[in-house]
Amino acid sequence: MITRKLATISKFIIHKVGNKHNDTKNAFSEKEVHFDEESYELMLPFLLRPFGSVVQSYRFNHHANVELNEINSYSKQIFNDDDAFVEMSKNIVKHLFEQSNSAQIKTGDVLVAVFEGIEYKEMVTNAIGIFKIENKTNFFQTFLEDSSYDVLVQKGISSKKVDKGCLILNQTDMEGNIILSVDNNSYDAQYWLDRFLNIKYADDMNNHTHNYLDMCSEFSTEILKTSFGEQERNIFLAKTIDYFKENEIINVERFKEEVFTEENHIQLFEDFKKEYEGEQNVLLRNQFDLAEAVVKKDKKKIKTDIKLDTNIQIKLDIDSPDAAQEYLERGYDEEKKMHYYKVFFNAEA
């Protein structure tokens, strides 16, 4: 995540990207945008706000040599040569156009910017931002005509959120430039992340934590829920989050000892982990440092509701791993020929 309190826009240009499949063409600007004060004060937070909550970072990728990654090449030229900005921004749009391999890919405005004063992990650096605006919003415009006001509907860019965006920091580590990305219209994530940017998650604690939590979530749904029911799934997820909250270093062997009480569940977990690594092409480490910010963010995505076919839902607290085990009892009523849950409590909250 970044801090933008010192950030400024030093260069900015707008182009339009088409789509090969519906015969819409690119349209290019020849000059940079020079903002008036009101537009600038709206544009700067509009572009940078989404990256204030981004936890995981990426690095450029390429099957042969990362130096051949197009966006990596164009961004380096912009960083190294102020006069290259306009031409390289056009190349960025041309590269984006070439990735429109489906009629589903939307046309839109492409904003390319250079930012100064971006704060990232106690470093201050400059960065290149690439943004695609895919959806326009209707708004009313009033105007004066013949001594009376009238109204018409126009389309424009909403100042609430960008559709797609990336921030390429002029800061490197052992894996290359640090990249942040957002996608609020993720109808085709491969189009933006894999084909256009061609980036991969950084090999760091954030990625290790996310991958393991994602695997646990998939295991809870595909194995525990299917074989043992929602209650068992939710107990496991609650225990998983509790273990991650209580430990700064995640050790997989200790994790299994604390979370599982049934030996056959451990074997199911180990088998699923191997399968998951192969299918997702990821390596889940047996020990890694915990990224607390990732746990907080990923925890919000985990659903612990038990939805019943009788239009009743039971919502469990993921931060209370023992509650579902101690105060929720599952059984079967022979008379009604139906399953039931019995909930124990002292008082209604």
N, C-alpha and C positions, 0 to 999 in steps of 0.2 A: 504494500500500500504506500501511497505517496502523500506528501503534504504540499499544498499549493499556495501557502500564505506569501511566499516570496516569488511565485511564478509570474512570468510575463510571456506574451506572444511576441516574437521578434519577426516571424515571417508567416504568411498565411495566404493560401490560394484555394479557389474553388473550381473544380471541373465536374463534368457529368459523365457517368459511365453507362454504356448501353448493354445490350445482350445479343450475342451472336444468333440466338435461336429465334428471336422475334424481330430481327433486322433493325434494331435500334442502334444508332452509332454513338461513339464518344463525342463529347464537345469540350474543347479546351479553352481555358483562359490564357492570355499571354502576359498578364501582369498580376502582381500580388495585390491583395486587398489592403486598403488603408482605412482603418476603422475610424468612425466618429466615436466620441467618448461613450455614448449610450450603448452602441452596438458592442463595443469592446467589453464593457462592464457586464454584459449579458453573455458574451461568447466565451470568455475565459473560464468561468465556473461551469458553464454548460459542457465544455469539452473535458475538463479535468475532474469534475465531481465523481464520475463513475469509478475512477481509479483510486479514490480514497478508501474504498472498502475491499479492493482486490488483494487477496492474500497470496495466491500462488503466482509464480513467475515462469516465463518460458525462455527458451534459447532457440536460435535459428538452427534449422536442420536441413540436410540434403543427403541424398542416397550415395553421392560420390565424394563431394567436397563442399563444406559449408560456405566456402568463398564463392561458390557458384549459385548460391541462393539469391534470387533476384532482389528481394526486398533488402537483404543484407548488403548487397552491392550498391543499390541506390541510396540507402541510408548513409553508408560510409562516404559516398561522394558528397552528399548534402552536408554531413558533419565537417568534411575536409575542405569544402569549396563553397563559399557563400554564393558565388555566381551560378552554381549548378542547381539551385533550388527549383526554379521554374521548370527546367528541362527534365530533371529527375522526377518531379511531381507528375509530369505527363507520363513518364515511363511507368510509374506506379499504377496509374489508371489503365494504361495499356495492358499491363500484366494482370490487373484485376479483371479486365474485359475478357482476356483469354481463358479465364477460369469459369466463365459463364457457360458451362457445358449442359445446362438444362434450361428449359423455358420457365422453370420455377424460380430461377434466380432473378431477383428484382433489379431494375435499373434505379439510378438515384444520383444524388449529389455526392461527390467525394471531396472532403476537406483535408488538406495537408497543411500542417503547421509545424513551426519550430518553436519550442518553448525554452525559456531560460529560467534558472532558479527553481528547478524541480528538486524537492527534498525526498530522498529515498534511503531509509536505514542510516540516518545521520550523515549522508552524503548529499551534497548539492551539485547538480549537474544540469546540462541541457538535454533536450529530448526531441524526437520527431514524433508527431502524432498523425495517424492516418484514420480518417473517420468516414463511414459510409452512411448516408441518410437515405433510408429506403421508403419511409412512410411520411407523407405530408398530412398536416392537420387543417381542417376547415376552420376559418375564423371570419368574423364579421368585420367589414371595413365600412365606416360611415363617411359620407362626403357631402359637401354643400353644393347644391345646384338649384339655380333660380330661386335663391333666398330661402330654400328649404333643405333640410337634411334628408338624405336617402341612405340606403344600406345595400351592400352587395357582399357576396360570399367569395372569399379568396382562399387559396391554399398556401400554406407556408410550413416552415420547420418548427416543430414544437421545441420550446426551450427546456422541456422537462428532462429528456434523456436522449442520448445518441442510440442509434440502432446497432451499429457495429463500430468498434474502435480499438486501436492499439497504440501503445506508447513505447517507443524504442529509446531506451536510455543510452546516453553516450557514456556508458559505464560498463565495464566488462569484468568477468571473473574467469575462472579456469574453463568455463563452458562457452564463453562469448558474451555478446551484448545481453543485458537484462531487458526482457520484454514483458509488458503487461497487456492483457487483452480483455475486452468485454464484448458480449454479444447478447443483446436483448431480443433479437428476432432469430433465434437459433433453429430455424426451420431446416438449415443445411449447414451444420457446424463444420463439416469437411471442407466446404467451399471457402470459408474464411480462414480457419486455422491451418488446415492441412495443405490445401492447394494454393491459396493466395500467399499467406504468410509463411507456410511450411515451417512450423515451429513445434517444439516438443517441450514438455514440462521439464523444469530444471531438476537435476538430481540432488535435491536438498531435503531438509526435514519437513518442509511444507508438503512436498510431493509424497514422501514416505508416509506421513500421517494420513493424508487424503486417500492414498491407494489402499491402505490397510482398513480404514473406516469404510471405504466403498466396498471392499471385498466382504467385510463383516455384514454390511447391509444386504448385499446380494445373497450371502449365505443364509441370513435370517429369513429371507423371502422364499428363495428357491428350495431350501432344504428343511429348515425348522418349521416354517408355516405349513408347507406341503405335507410333511410327515407327522408333525406333532401339534399343529394348531397355532392360532394367533397368540395365545397366552405364552407359550414357550418362546415364540419369536420375540415378543416384547420383553420378556425377562432377560433374554440374551442381550438385546440391544441396550437395555438399561444397565446391565452389568458391564457391558463394553464401554459405554460412555463413562461410567463410574471409575473404571480402571484407568481410562485415559485422563480423567480429571485428577486422579490421585498420584500419577507417576510422571516424572519428568523424562525418564528414559523408558521406552517401551521394549520389554523383553518378551518375545512370543511364547517361550516355554512357561514363564510365570503367568502370562496372560491366560493361557489355557488352563493352568492349575486353578486360578482364581475364578474364572468365568464358568467353567464346566464342572458339573458334578457327576455326569454320566460318561463312562469310558467310551461307549459307542458314539457319543456326540463328538468327542475329540477326534476319533477316527474319521467321522463324516466331515469334520472341519478341515482336517489335514488333506483329505482327498479333494475337497472342493477348492482349497487354496491352490493346489497344484494345477487343477483344471483351469482355475481363474487366471493364473499366471500365464498359462499357454494361450488361452483365448484372447486375453487383453494385451499380451506381449509386454508384461510388466514383471519386474523382479521385486517381490515383497521381502524386505530384509527381516532377519531374525531379531535384530536389535537396532533401534534408532532413537534419536532425540525427538521428543514430542514438540509439535508446533501448536501451542495453545490456541492461537487465533484460528487455525484450521478446524480444531475441534469445536469451537464456538460456532463457526459458520456452518460446518457440515451437520452439526446437531440439529439445527433448525430445519433441515431437509428431511429428517427422520420422522416418519409417521408412526405413532404408537396407538392408533385407534383400533378397536375391535368392532368391525361392522357386521351386524347380524342381519339375517334375511327377514327378521320381524320388525324392521325399521327402527331398531334400537342400536345405539352406539355406546361403547364404553371407552372413555379416554383415559389412558394411563400416563402417569408422570414419568418421563424418561430419567429424571434426576433422582428418582426414588426406586433403586433397583430391587429392594426387598418387598415393596408394597404389593406387586402383582402376585408374588409367591405366597405371601402371608395372608393377604386379605381378599384374594379372589380365588374362588373354587369352581372348577368345571366338573359337570356331571351329566348324567343321562336319566331322564324321567321315563320309566317303563310305561306308565299309564298314558302319558301324552305322546310317547314315542318321539321325544324331542330332547336335544341337548339343552343345558342351562348353565348359567353362571350365577354363583352366589357371592354377593359382595358384603363384607363385614365392615362396620364402622361404628363409632361412638356417637357422633352427632353430625348433622348436615352442616356443611360450611356455608 
